[in-house]
Amino acid sequence: MTALRRDLELLEALGSAEAQRAGGLGVSRLAVLTGRDKSQVSRALKALAEAGVVERQPDTLAYRLGWRLFSLVARTTGDRLVRAAEPVMRALSAEVEETSHLCVLREREVLTLLSVSGHSFRVHDWEGRGVPAPCTSAGRVLLQDVTPDELYVRFGTELGATPPGSTVRTLPELWSRIREAARTGYAQVREEFETGLVGVSAPVRDFRGRVVAALNLSAPAQRLADHLDAAGRATARAATRISHELGAA
C-alpha cells in the first residue's frame, strides 16, 4: 500500500495545474513536490512509464500523464457513451466492412475510446492512443462547438508540427476545415495524418446538442478513397443514431 500511495502522489503531481501549464514535470521537481529522493522518484516513474501510466517527453525529458491512464478514465466516465455507441458501430463496420472508432477530445489530442473492426485488416490498435486533433477528421468534428477565440486559447498561434500530408498548418486553415465539416455533416481527410490512410468522422451529440464524441471510419486509401463521401454519409447517419440514444433531439 505504501508503494501504491507513493505512485498516486506522483500521479497527483503530474495532474496538477503546475504540470499542465508546464506540459510536464521533471524528476527533480517531482521529488520536491512529493518529498522523496530523486533516485526513488526516477525508478517509480520508469516503472509507470513502462506500464503506459505516464510518458516521458524525449525533448524535455519531463514526465506527463500517459495514454493508458487517460484511456481508463475516459472508459469510466464515458461508459454510457460507449454502451450506446458499440452496437451502432458494429452495424456501421459491417455495412462498410471497415474499422470504426469512437473518439473524444482531450486537450489538443483525439483519444480513441473504442474500435470495432468490420474487416479482417485492422488499421491500427488505436484504443487509448492520442493523436493531434488538427490533422484528423475526428479532431475537426470534435472542435465544432468552439469559437475562434476558444480555438486560439487551445492552440495558440501555432499548431505545432504537422504531418507532411496535412492541409492544415495554420489556425485559419483549421477553422475553415471545422466549418466545412459542420456544413456537410462530416469531415474527411485523405492521407493527411498518415500516408495511405483516409478517414471520415461525424459528430455525436448529447441531450444538450453538444458534441461529446466523434464517430470515425479509417481505412487504406486503396480501399476507401473512391467511396469517401458515401462513407461520410453512412457515418453521419450512424452518429445521429448514437446521438438519439444519448437524448439528442
C-alpha positions as CSV (number, residue, x, y, z in Angstrom):
1,M,0.0,0.0,0.0
2,T,2.9,2.4,0.7
3,A,4.3,2.0,-2.8
4,L,0.8,2.5,-4.3
5,R,0.3,5.6,-2.2
6,R,3.6,7.0,-3.4
7,D,2.7,6.3,-7.0
8,L,-0.6,8.1,-6.5
9,E,1.3,11.1,-5.1
10,L,3.3,11.2,-8.3
11,L,0.2,11.0,-10.5
12,E,-1.5,13.8,-8.5
13,A,1.6,16.0,-9.0
14,L,1.5,15.2,-12.7
15,G,-2.1,16.1,-12.8
16,S,-1.6,19.5,-11.0
17,A,-2.1,22.9,-12.6
18,E,1.6,23.4,-12.5
19,A,2.2,20.3,-14.5
20,Q,-0.5,21.2,-17.0
21,R,1.0,24.7,-17.5
22,A,4.5,23.4,-18.0
23,G,3.5,20.5,-20.2
24,G,5.0,18.0,-17.7
25,L,7.4,17.9,-14.7
26,G,11.0,16.6,-14.3
27,V,12.3,14.2,-11.8
28,S,13.8,16.9,-9.6
29,R,10.6,18.9,-9.3
30,L,8.6,15.8,-8.7
31,A,11.0,14.8,-5.9
32,V,10.5,18.2,-4.3
33,L,6.7,18.1,-4.6
34,T,6.4,14.6,-3.1
35,G,9.3,14.9,-0.6
36,R,11.1,11.8,-2.0
37,D,14.6,11.0,-3.0
38,K,15.3,11.7,-6.7
39,S,16.5,8.2,-7.3
40,Q,13.3,6.7,-5.9
41,V,11.2,9.0,-8.0
42,S,13.2,8.1,-11.1
43,R,12.7,4.4,-10.6
44,A,9.0,4.8,-9.9
45,L,8.5,6.9,-13.0
46,K,10.4,4.4,-15.1
47,A,8.0,1.6,-14.0
48,L,4.9,3.8,-14.5
49,A,6.2,4.7,-18.0
50,E,6.7,1.1,-18.9
51,A,3.1,0.5,-18.0
52,G,1.9,3.4,-20.0
53,V,0.5,5.3,-17.0
54,V,3.0,8.2,-17.5
55,E,5.1,9.1,-20.5
56,R,8.4,10.9,-20.9
57,Q,8.8,13.6,-23.4
58,P,12.0,12.9,-25.4
59,D,12.9,16.6,-26.0
60,T,12.5,18.0,-22.4
61,L,12.7,14.7,-20.5
62,A,9.7,15.8,-18.5
63,Y,7.0,13.4,-17.5
64,R,3.3,13.8,-18.0
65,L,0.2,11.6,-17.5
66,G,0.2,8.8,-20.1
67,W,-2.3,7.3,-22.6
68,R,-3.3,4.3,-20.5
69,L,-4.4,6.4,-17.6
70,F,-6.5,8.7,-19.8
71,S,-8.0,5.7,-21.5
72,L,-9.1,4.2,-18.2
73,V,-10.6,7.5,-17.1
74,A,-12.3,8.0,-20.4
75,R,-13.8,4.5,-20.4
76,T,-15.2,5.1,-16.9
77,T,-16.7,8.5,-17.5
78,G,-17.8,7.6,-21.0
79,D,-19.4,4.3,-20.1
80,R,-22.9,5.3,-21.2
81,L,-21.5,6.7,-24.4
82,V,-19.5,3.5,-25.2
83,R,-22.6,1.3,-24.4
84,A,-24.8,3.4,-26.7
85,A,-22.2,3.5,-29.5
86,E,-20.9,-0.1,-29.7
87,P,-23.9,-1.8,-31.3
88,V,-24.2,1.1,-33.8
89,M,-20.5,0.9,-34.6
90,R,-20.8,-2.8,-35.2
91,A,-23.6,-2.3,-37.7
92,L,-21.7,0.5,-39.4
93,S,-18.5,-1.5,-39.7
94,A,-20.4,-4.5,-41.0
95,E,-22.1,-2.2,-43.6
96,V,-19.0,-0.7,-45.0
97,E,-16.6,-3.5,-44.0
98,E,-14.1,-1.1,-42.4
99,T,-12.9,-0.2,-38.9
100,S,-14.9,2.3,-36.9
101,H,-13.6,4.3,-33.9
102,L,-15.3,6.2,-31.1
103,C,-13.2,9.3,-30.3
104,V,-13.2,12.1,-27.7
105,L,-11.2,15.3,-27.4
106,R,-8.5,15.6,-24.7
107,E,-6.8,19.0,-24.7
108,R,-5.2,19.2,-28.2
109,E,-5.5,15.5,-29.0
110,V,-8.1,13.0,-30.1
111,L,-8.3,9.9,-27.9
112,T,-9.9,6.7,-29.2
113,L,-12.2,5.0,-26.6
114,L,-13.4,2.1,-28.7
115,S,-12.5,0.5,-32.1
116,V,-14.7,-2.0,-33.9
117,S,-13.4,-3.9,-36.9
118,G,-15.6,-4.8,-39.9
119,H,-12.7,-6.3,-41.9
120,S,-10.0,-8.8,-41.3
121,F,-7.5,-6.0,-41.7
122,R,-7.3,-3.6,-38.7
123,V,-5.7,-0.2,-39.5
124,H,-4.1,0.2,-36.1
125,D,-4.7,-0.6,-32.4
126,W,-5.9,2.9,-31.7
127,E,-7.7,2.4,-28.4
128,G,-6.2,4.6,-25.6
129,R,-3.9,6.4,-28.1
130,G,-3.9,10.2,-28.6
131,V,-3.3,11.8,-31.9
132,P,-3.1,15.5,-32.9
133,A,-6.6,16.9,-33.5
134,P,-5.9,19.4,-36.3
135,C,-4.8,16.8,-38.9
136,T,-7.6,14.3,-38.3
137,S,-11.2,14.2,-39.4
138,A,-12.3,13.3,-35.8
139,G,-10.5,16.4,-34.4
140,R,-12.2,18.7,-36.8
141,V,-15.6,17.3,-35.8
142,L,-14.8,17.4,-32.1
143,L,-13.9,21.1,-32.3
144,Q,-17.2,22.1,-33.9
145,D,-18.6,23.7,-30.8
146,V,-15.6,26.0,-30.2
147,T,-15.4,29.7,-31.1
148,P,-12.4,31.2,-32.9
149,D,-11.3,32.7,-29.6
150,E,-11.6,29.3,-27.8
151,L,-9.6,27.7,-30.7
152,Y,-6.9,30.3,-30.1
153,V,-6.8,29.6,-26.4
154,R,-6.5,25.9,-27.0
155,F,-3.8,26.0,-29.7
156,G,-2.2,29.5,-29.6
157,T,-0.9,31.0,-32.8
158,E,1.0,27.8,-33.8
159,L,-0.4,24.4,-34.4
160,G,3.0,22.8,-33.9
161,A,4.5,20.1,-36.1
162,T,2.0,18.6,-38.5
163,P,2.4,15.5,-40.8
164,P,3.8,16.3,-44.3
165,G,0.4,15.5,-46.0
166,S,-1.7,17.7,-43.7
167,T,-3.7,20.5,-45.4
168,V,-3.9,22.3,-42.1
169,R,-0.9,24.3,-40.8
170,T,-2.4,27.5,-39.5
171,L,-5.3,28.4,-37.2
172,P,-7.4,29.9,-40.0
173,E,-7.0,26.8,-42.1
174,L,-8.1,24.7,-39.2
175,W,-11.2,26.9,-38.6
176,S,-12.1,26.6,-42.3
177,R,-12.0,22.8,-42.1
178,I,-14.1,22.8,-38.9
179,R,-16.8,24.9,-40.5
180,E,-16.7,22.9,-43.7
181,A,-17.4,19.7,-41.6
182,A,-20.2,21.5,-39.8
183,R,-21.8,22.3,-43.1
184,T,-21.5,18.9,-44.7
185,G,-22.3,16.9,-41.6
186,Y,-19.0,15.0,-41.6
187,A,-15.3,15.7,-42.0
188,Q,-12.9,13.8,-44.3
189,V,-9.2,13.5,-44.6
190,R,-7.2,12.0,-47.5
191,E,-3.7,10.9,-46.3
192,E,-3.3,13.9,-44.1
193,F,-2.5,12.2,-40.9
194,E,-0.7,9.2,-42.4
195,T,0.3,8.2,-45.9
196,G,-2.0,5.7,-47.4
197,L,-4.8,6.3,-44.8
198,V,-8.1,8.0,-45.4
199,G,-10.9,8.7,-43.0
200,V,-14.3,10.3,-42.3
201,S,-15.8,11.4,-39.0
202,A,-19.2,12.7,-37.8
203,P,-20.3,14.3,-34.6
204,V,-22.0,12.5,-31.7
205,R,-24.1,14.9,-29.6
206,D,-25.7,14.7,-26.2
207,F,-29.1,15.9,-24.9
208,R,-27.8,19.5,-24.9
209,G,-26.9,19.3,-28.5
210,R,-23.2,19.5,-27.6
211,V,-20.5,17.4,-29.5
212,V,-19.3,14.8,-27.0
213,A,-17.6,12.4,-29.3
214,A,-16.7,11.7,-33.0
215,L,-17.6,8.5,-34.9
216,N,-14.8,7.7,-37.3
217,L,-14.1,5.4,-40.1
218,S,-10.5,4.8,-41.2
219,A,-9.1,2.6,-43.9
220,P,-6.3,2.3,-46.5
221,A,-6.8,4.7,-49.4
222,Q,-6.8,1.9,-51.9
223,R,-10.0,0.6,-50.4
224,L,-11.9,3.6,-49.3
225,A,-10.7,6.7,-51.2
226,D,-13.1,6.4,-54.1
227,H,-16.1,5.9,-51.7
228,L,-15.2,8.5,-49.0
229,D,-18.3,10.7,-49.5
230,A,-20.6,7.7,-49.2
231,A,-18.7,6.5,-46.1
232,G,-19.1,10.0,-44.7
233,R,-22.9,10.0,-45.1
234,A,-23.1,6.5,-43.6
235,T,-21.0,7.6,-40.7
236,A,-23.2,10.7,-40.2
237,R,-26.3,8.5,-40.1
238,A,-24.7,6.2,-37.5
239,A,-23.6,9.1,-35.4
240,T,-27.1,10.5,-35.4
241,R,-28.4,7.2,-34.1
242,I,-25.9,7.3,-31.2
243,S,-26.9,10.9,-30.5
244,H,-30.5,9.9,-30.2
245,E,-29.6,7.2,-27.7
246,L,-27.9,10.0,-25.7
247,G,-31.0,12.1,-25.8
248,A,-30.2,14.5,-28.6
249,A,-33.2,15.9,-30.5
